[in-house]
Amino acid sequence: YSVMSIDMVLSKTGEFKTIVTLLGAPEGTYDGSKTVLGQTINAEVVVNSETSMDLSISGVISLACKDEAYHLDGSDVVVDNINQAGDCAHDALEENSVTLKGVTYDDSKDEITVSVKYSVMSIDLVLSKASARPALPT
């Protein structure tokens, strides 16, 4: 027998998504380099939080941007303001005639891949977690 009937209305909140996102999100410093046609390109991404990163590229092009807004969309790292004039990354890439094709995060390898187009070349820079590499012998 039931004496009382209770109806519960549950609403979806963003908290669970945030927790799930954090489990597979990049954190810390990632860096790498690649030599293309005799020119070395260095890149570094420092993840400050789940919405902010520092991005720098040196070599053929020069880019140094602090606190770039981003978000994860699956494995894609979406640089939020990359198409807006006045944004550091947008302006630096435009000044160097470079197009950002995409940034992805591979949780299984803990690597970030930055893909750009420079002139007629597409270049993929694989950035490894800085603390994941073995230390050089002293």
C-alpha positions as a Markdown table, in Angstrom:
| # | Residue | x | y | z |
|---|---|---|---|---|
| 1 | Tyr | 0.0 | 0.0 | 0.0 |
| 2 | Ser | 1.2 | 3.5 | -0.7 |
| 3 | Val | 0.4 | 6.4 | 1.5 |
| 4 | Met | 2.2 | 9.0 | -0.4 |
| 5 | Ser | 3.3 | 9.6 | -4.0 |
| 6 | Ile | 6.3 | 11.7 | -4.8 |
| 7 | Asp | 7.1 | 13.1 | -8.2 |
| 8 | Met | 10.7 | 14.2 | -8.7 |
| 9 | Val | 11.8 | 16.5 | -11.5 |
| 10 | Leu | 15.5 | 16.3 | -12.4 |
| 11 | Ser | 17.2 | 18.9 | -14.4 |
| 12 | Lys | 20.5 | 18.6 | -16.3 |
| 13 | Thr | 23.4 | 20.7 | -15.0 |
| 14 | Gly | 26.8 | 21.3 | -16.5 |
| 15 | Glu | 28.6 | 19.9 | -13.5 |
| 16 | Phe | 28.8 | 16.3 | -14.7 |
| 17 | Lys | 30.1 | 17.4 | -18.1 |
| 18 | Thr | 32.8 | 19.4 | -16.5 |
| 19 | Ile | 34.0 | 16.4 | -14.4 |
| 20 | Val | 34.0 | 14.2 | -17.4 |
| 21 | Thr | 35.9 | 16.8 | -19.4 |
| 22 | Leu | 38.5 | 17.2 | -16.7 |
| 23 | Leu | 39.3 | 13.5 | -16.8 |
| 24 | Gly | 40.5 | 13.6 | -20.4 |
| 25 | Ala | 41.7 | 17.2 | -20.6 |
| 26 | Pro | 45.3 | 18.4 | -21.2 |
| 27 | Glu | 47.1 | 20.0 | -18.3 |
| 28 | Gly | 50.6 | 21.4 | -17.9 |
| 29 | Thr | 53.2 | 22.2 | -20.6 |
| 30 | Tyr | 53.5 | 20.6 | -24.0 |
| 31 | Asp | 56.3 | 21.3 | -26.4 |
| 32 | Gly | 57.9 | 20.1 | -29.6 |
| 33 | Ser | 59.8 | 21.0 | -32.7 |
| 34 | Lys | 60.0 | 20.1 | -36.3 |
| 35 | Thr | 62.4 | 20.9 | -39.1 |
| 36 | Val | 60.8 | 21.7 | -42.4 |
| 37 | Leu | 63.0 | 22.7 | -45.5 |
| 38 | Gly | 65.9 | 23.4 | -43.2 |
| 39 | Gln | 63.9 | 25.7 | -40.9 |
| 40 | Thr | 63.2 | 24.6 | -37.3 |
| 41 | Ile | 59.8 | 25.4 | -35.9 |
| 42 | Asn | 59.4 | 25.2 | -32.1 |
| 43 | Ala | 56.0 | 25.3 | -30.4 |
| 44 | Glu | 54.8 | 25.3 | -26.8 |
| 45 | Val | 51.4 | 25.1 | -25.2 |
| 46 | Val | 51.0 | 25.8 | -21.5 |
| 47 | Val | 47.5 | 24.9 | -20.3 |
| 48 | Asn | 46.6 | 27.3 | -17.5 |
| 49 | Ser | 43.1 | 26.1 | -16.8 |
| 50 | Glu | 40.3 | 24.2 | -18.6 |
| 51 | Thr | 39.5 | 27.5 | -20.5 |
| 52 | Ser | 42.9 | 29.3 | -20.9 |
| 53 | Met | 46.3 | 28.4 | -22.5 |
| 54 | Asp | 49.5 | 30.1 | -23.5 |
| 55 | Leu | 50.5 | 29.4 | -27.1 |
| 56 | Ser | 53.9 | 30.2 | -28.6 |
| 57 | Ile | 55.5 | 29.3 | -31.9 |
| 58 | Ser | 59.0 | 30.3 | -33.0 |
| 59 | Gly | 61.3 | 29.8 | -35.9 |
| 60 | Val | 59.9 | 30.6 | -39.4 |
| 61 | Ile | 57.0 | 32.5 | -37.7 |
| 62 | Ser | 56.7 | 34.2 | -34.4 |
| 63 | Leu | 53.7 | 33.9 | -32.1 |
| 64 | Ala | 53.6 | 34.4 | -28.3 |
| 65 | Cys | 50.1 | 34.6 | -26.9 |
| 66 | Lys | 49.2 | 34.4 | -23.2 |
| 67 | Asp | 45.7 | 33.5 | -21.8 |
| 68 | Glu | 44.2 | 32.4 | -25.1 |
| 69 | Ala | 40.6 | 31.2 | -24.5 |
| 70 | Tyr | 39.9 | 27.7 | -25.6 |
| 71 | His | 37.5 | 24.8 | -25.0 |
| 72 | Leu | 37.5 | 21.1 | -25.8 |
| 73 | Asp | 35.1 | 19.7 | -28.3 |
| 74 | Gly | 35.8 | 15.9 | -28.1 |
| 75 | Ser | 39.5 | 15.7 | -29.0 |
| 76 | Asp | 39.5 | 19.1 | -30.7 |
| 77 | Val | 41.0 | 22.0 | -28.9 |
| 78 | Val | 39.0 | 25.0 | -30.1 |
| 79 | Val | 40.8 | 28.3 | -29.9 |
| 80 | Asp | 37.7 | 30.4 | -29.2 |
| 81 | Asn | 38.7 | 33.8 | -30.7 |
| 82 | Ile | 41.0 | 32.6 | -33.6 |
| 83 | Asn | 38.8 | 34.2 | -36.2 |
| 84 | Gln | 38.5 | 37.6 | -34.5 |
| 85 | Ala | 40.7 | 40.5 | -35.4 |
| 86 | Gly | 42.4 | 41.9 | -32.2 |
| 87 | Asp | 42.9 | 38.4 | -30.8 |
| 88 | Cys | 46.6 | 37.7 | -30.2 |
| 89 | Ala | 46.8 | 34.4 | -32.0 |
| 90 | His | 44.6 | 35.6 | -34.9 |
| 91 | Asp | 46.7 | 38.7 | -35.5 |
| 92 | Ala | 50.1 | 36.9 | -35.2 |
| 93 | Leu | 49.0 | 34.1 | -37.6 |
| 94 | Glu | 47.7 | 36.7 | -40.1 |
| 95 | Glu | 50.9 | 38.8 | -39.9 |
| 96 | Asn | 52.9 | 35.6 | -40.7 |
| 97 | Ser | 50.5 | 34.4 | -43.5 |
| 98 | Val | 49.8 | 31.3 | -41.5 |
| 99 | Thr | 46.4 | 29.5 | -41.1 |
| 100 | Leu | 45.6 | 27.5 | -38.1 |
| 101 | Lys | 44.0 | 24.3 | -39.5 |
| 102 | Gly | 43.3 | 22.8 | -36.1 |
| 103 | Val | 44.5 | 21.7 | -32.7 |
| 104 | Thr | 43.8 | 18.3 | -31.3 |
| 105 | Tyr | 44.5 | 16.5 | -28.0 |
| 106 | Asp | 45.2 | 12.8 | -27.8 |
| 107 | Asp | 44.4 | 11.7 | -24.3 |
| 108 | Ser | 45.9 | 8.2 | -24.8 |
| 109 | Lys | 49.3 | 9.7 | -25.6 |
| 110 | Asp | 48.9 | 12.9 | -23.7 |
| 111 | Glu | 49.9 | 14.9 | -26.8 |
| 112 | Ile | 48.7 | 18.0 | -28.5 |
| 113 | Thr | 49.0 | 18.3 | -32.3 |
| 114 | Val | 49.0 | 21.8 | -33.8 |
| 115 | Ser | 48.3 | 21.8 | -37.5 |
| 116 | Val | 49.0 | 24.9 | -39.6 |
| 117 | Lys | 49.2 | 25.9 | -43.2 |
| 118 | Tyr | 52.2 | 28.1 | -44.2 |
| 119 | Ser | 52.5 | 29.1 | -47.8 |
| 120 | Val | 51.6 | 25.9 | -49.7 |
| 121 | Met | 52.7 | 23.6 | -46.9 |
| 122 | Ser | 50.7 | 21.9 | -44.3 |
| 123 | Ile | 52.7 | 21.3 | -41.1 |
| 124 | Asp | 51.7 | 19.2 | -38.1 |
| 125 | Leu | 53.6 | 19.9 | -34.9 |
| 126 | Val | 53.3 | 17.1 | -32.3 |
| 127 | Leu | 53.7 | 18.5 | -28.8 |
| 128 | Ser | 54.6 | 16.1 | -26.0 |
| 129 | Lys | 54.0 | 16.6 | -22.3 |
| 130 | Ala | 57.2 | 18.3 | -21.0 |
| 131 | Ser | 57.3 | 16.3 | -17.8 |
| 132 | Ala | 56.7 | 13.0 | -19.7 |
| 133 | Arg | 60.1 | 13.0 | -21.4 |
| 134 | Pro | 63.1 | 11.4 | -19.7 |
| 135 | Ala | 65.6 | 13.9 | -18.2 |
| 136 | Leu | 68.8 | 14.3 | -20.0 |
| 137 | Pro | 71.8 | 12.8 | -18.3 |
| 138 | Thr | 74.0 | 15.2 | -16.4 |
